[in-house]
Amino acid sequence: MKALDVVTFGEAMAMFIADEAGPLSDAEHFTRSLAGAETNTAIGIARLGFKSGWASKIGQDSFGEFIMKRLEKEGVNTECVLKDSRYATGFLIKSKAVEGDPEVQYFRKGSAASTMSPDEANSGYFLAARHLHLTGIPLALSASVKAFSHQVLTLMKEAGKTVSFDPNVRLALWGSREEMVKEINLAAFQADFVLPGEEEGFILTGSRDPESIADFYLEQGVKGVAVKLGPEGAFFKSAEGKGLVSGYKVENVMDTVGAGDGFAAGFVSGILEGLPMAECVKRGNAIGAMAVQSIGDSDGYPSREQLVQYMNSHVREADRV
């Protein structure tokens, strides 16, 4: 197996974004792109010059081929992606939003990715990576994918690898809110770094205070927490300190989907380089700000050179007079 910096896994889908603003029911023309929280982060990390890998299962269909070609183009390792002729690759359609979050409809039930099982987890592939990035989405796809997730998480922790966890709360995928909170927190408690959004933190901990959200996970043994606060930036806390890292000013927000996954890419890249948490969060904030300025989930993610240029030339909220 090839050595990797970061490995992740989950479901990728073909995404069709409406070309015209308005309700999805009125849209007539769409542009195809790639969707998937974990693939977004893998792409973001690869663009920064790291070796990232993604494991999953796809159908033997045109959507599956599209996903593989796109990830190959981005330099994401896919040697442990399985193909299954019995099940299809999922897809989704998304509206073009003028402001706020877009309307999204999923067609993923019974997809190939939802049939992943623990006996399909290639331990050699995962152990060849320095770091595991996990989200809460695979935990909700099916009982077998949840078992796959816990097996990989346990494998990496026992091997001394670092783990980051983005809750990526998707209530529509769960049977109940109570089950979702229990299962997501169970996984989060085993991670080294937890990256919830402010609203996700409220759902999972019952508090809207960023420091209280961080303390909830730190008290369970997590090493560091970064609570994403949208345009305001993110609050972080760990043994090395705490603080609010301000966000970057964005004049024209085109699409907020993918911003959190971009934040994760920036944050994890900093962890890989041994940067202080404040610098990891600052990098995450920058990629999140760049992400919301494009329509596709990962289209706005930068190369390392573009990231450095953006951070040097754009003013953060705290620096504005």
Residue pairs with C-beta under 8 A, 6 or more apart in sequence:
1 79
1 122
1 124
1 125
1 127
1 128
2 51
2 53
2 77
2 79
2 128
3 51
3 128
3 129
4 51
4 52
4 53
4 77
4 128
4 129
4 130
5 45
5 50
5 51
5 52
5 129
5 130
5 131
5 272
6 42
6 45
6 50
6 51
6 52
6 53
6 129
6 130
6 131
6 132
6 133
6 268
6 272
7 52
7 53
7 54
7 55
7 125
7 126
7 128
7 129
7 131
7 132
7 133
8 38
8 41
8 42
8 52
8 53
8 54
8 55
8 132
8 133
8 134
8 135
9 38
9 54
9 55
9 56
9 116
9 134
9 138
9 148
9 149
9 152
10 36
10 37
10 38
10 39
10 54
10 56
10 113
10 135
10 137
10 138
11 36
11 38
11 56
11 90
11 108
11 111
11 113
11 114
11 137
11 138
11 141
12 34
12 35
12 36
12 38
12 39
12 54
12 56
12 58
12 67
12 71
12 89
12 113
13 34
13 35
13 36
13 63
13 67
13 89
13 90
13 91
13 92
13 106
13 108
13 111
14 32
14 33
14 34
14 35
14 63
14 66
14 67
14 89
14 90
14 91
14 92
15 32
15 33
15 34
15 35
15 91
15 92
15 93
15 94
15 296
15 297
16 30
16 31
16 32
16 33
16 91
16 92
16 93
16 94
17 30
17 31
17 32
17 33
17 93
17 94
17 95
17 96
17 295
17 296
18 24
18 27
18 29
18 30
18 93
18 94
18 95
18 96
19 27
19 29
19 30
19 31
19 96
20 26
20 27
20 28
20 29
20 96
21 95
21 96
21 97
21 98
22 95
22 96
23 95
23 103
24 93
24 94
24 95
24 103
24 105
27 93
27 95
27 96
30 93
31 295
32 66
33 295
33 296
33 297
33 299
34 66
34 67
34 70
34 71
34 296
34 297
34 298
35 92
35 94
35 297
36 67
36 297
37 135
37 137
37 166
37 168
37 260
37 261
38 54
38 56
38 133
38 135
38 137
38 138
38 261
39 54
39 67
39 71
39 76
39 298
40 258
40 261
40 262
40 265
40 297
40 298
40 301
41 52
41 133
41 166
41 261
41 262
41 264
41 265
41 268
42 52
42 53
42 54
42 71
42 74
42 76
42 133
43 52
43 71
43 74
43 76
43 265
43 298
43 301
44 261
44 262
44 264
44 265
44 266
44 287
44 298
44 301
45 52
45 265
45 268
45 269
46 52
46 74
46 75
46 76
47 74
47 75
47 265
47 301
47 302
47 303
47 304
48 265
48 266
48 269
48 302
48 303
48 304
48 307
49 303
49 304
50 269
50 272
51 77
52 75
52 76
52 77
53 76
53 77
53 78
53 79
53 80
53 125
53 129
54 71
54 76
54 77
54 78
54 81
55 80
55 81
55 121
55 122
55 125
55 126
56 81
56 82
56 113
56 116
57 81
57 82
57 83
57 84
57 87
57 112
57 113
57 115
57 116
57 120
58 64
58 67
58 68
58 81
58 82
58 83
58 84
58 89
58 112
58 113
59 83
59 84
59 85
59 87
59 88
59 89
59 111
59 112
60 83
60 84
60 85
61 88
61 89
63 88
63 89
63 90
63 91
64 83
64 89
64 112
67 89
68 78
68 81
71 78
72 78
79 125
80 122
80 125
82 116
82 120
83 112
84 112
84 115
86 112
87 110
87 111
87 112
87 114
87 115
88 110
88 111
88 112
89 111
89 112
89 113
90 106
90 107
90 108
90 111
90 112
90 113
90 114
91 107
91 108
92 104
92 105
92 106
92 107
92 108
93 104
93 105
93 107
94 102
94 103
94 104
94 105
94 257
95 102
95 103
95 104
96 102
96 295
97 103
97 254
97 255
99 253
100 256
101 256
101 257
102 255
102 257
104 257
106 172
108 114
113 141
113 145
114 141
114 142
114 144
114 145
115 142
115 144
115 145
116 138
116 141
116 142
116 144
116 145
116 148
117 144
117 145
117 147
117 148
118 144
118 147
118 148
118 151
120 148
121 148
121 151
121 152
121 155
123 155
126 132
126 152
126 155
126 156
127 155
127 156
127 159
127 161
129 156
129 161
130 161
130 162
130 272
131 161
131 162
131 163
131 164
131 268
131 271
131 272
132 152
132 153
132 156
132 161
132 162
132 163
132 164
133 163
133 164
133 165
133 166
133 264
133 268
134 149
134 152
134 153
134 163
134 164
134 165
134 166
134 187
134 191
135 165
135 166
135 167
135 168
136 165
136 166
136 167
136 168
136 169
136 170
136 180
136 183
136 184
136 187
136 188
137 168
137 170
137 173
138 145
138 146
138 148
138 149
139 145
139 146
139 149
139 183
139 184
139 187
140 146
140 170
140 173
140 174
140 180
140 183
141 173
146 183
149 187
150 187
153 163
153 187
153 190
153 191
154 190
156 163
157 163
157 190
162 192
162 193
162 271
163 190
163 191
163 192
163 193
164 191
164 192
164 193
164 194
164 195
164 264
164 267
164 268
164 271
165 187
165 188
165 190
165 191
165 193
165 194
165 195
166 195
166 196
166 260
166 261
166 264
167 184
167 188
167 194
167 195
167 196
167 197
167 200
167 204
168 200
168 260
169 180
169 184
169 197
169 199
169 200
169 203
169 204
171 177
171 180
174 180
174 183
177 203
181 203
181 204
184 204
185 204
188 194
188 204
188 217
188 220
188 222
189 217
189 220
189 221
189 222
191 222
192 222
192 223
192 224
193 222
193 223
193 224
193 225
193 226
193 267
193 271
194 217
194 222
194 224
194 225
194 226
195 225
195 226
195 228
195 260
195 263
195 264
195 267
195 284
196 204
196 213
196 225
196 227
196 228
197 227
197 228
197 230
197 260
198 208
198 210
198 213
198 227
198 228
198 229
198 230
201 207
201 208
201 210
201 213
201 216
201 227
202 208
202 213
204 213
204 216
205 212
205 213
205 216
205 217
207 213
207 216
210 227
210 229
210 235
210 244
211 235
211 237
211 242
213 225
213 227
214 225
214 227
214 235
214 236
214 237
214 242
215 237
217 225
218 224
218 225
218 237
218 238
223 238
223 239
224 236
224 237
224 238
224 239
224 277
225 236
225 237
225 238
226 234
226 235
226 236
226 263
226 267
226 277
226 280
226 281
226 284
227 234
227 235
227 236
228 234
228 260
228 263
228 284
228 288
229 235
229 244
229 247
230 247
231 247
231 249
231 250
231 317
232 244
232 246
232 247
232 317
233 244
233 245
233 246
233 247
233 281
233 285
233 316
233 317
233 318
234 244
234 245
234 247
234 263
234 281
234 284
234 285
235 242
235 243
235 244
235 245
236 242
236 243
236 245
236 277
236 278
236 280
236 281
238 277
240 276
240 277
241 277
241 278
243 278
245 278
245 281
245 282
245 285
246 285
246 316
246 317
246 318
246 319
247 285
247 288
247 289
247 316
247 317
248 285
248 286
248 289
248 310
248 314
248 315
248 316
248 317
249 289
249 314
249 315
249 316
249 317
249 320
250 289
250 292
250 293
252 293
253 292
253 293
254 292
254 293
254 294
254 295
255 292
255 294
255 295
255 296
255 297
256 292
257 297
258 291
258 292
258 296
258 297
258 298
258 300
258 301
259 288
259 289
259 291
259 292
260 288
261 291
261 297
261 298
262 284
262 287
262 288
262 290
262 291
262 298
262 300
262 301
263 284
263 285
263 287
263 288
264 284
265 284
265 287
265 301
266 280
266 283
266 284
266 285
266 286
266 287
266 288
266 307
267 280
267 281
267 283
267 284
268 280
269 280
269 283
270 277
270 279
270 280
270 281
270 283
270 284
271 280
275 283
282 311
283 307
283 311
285 316
286 307
286 310
286 311
286 314
287 301
287 302
287 307
289 310
289 314
290 300
290 301
290 302
290 306
290 307
290 310
291 297
291 298
291 300
291 301
292 300
293 300
294 300
302 310
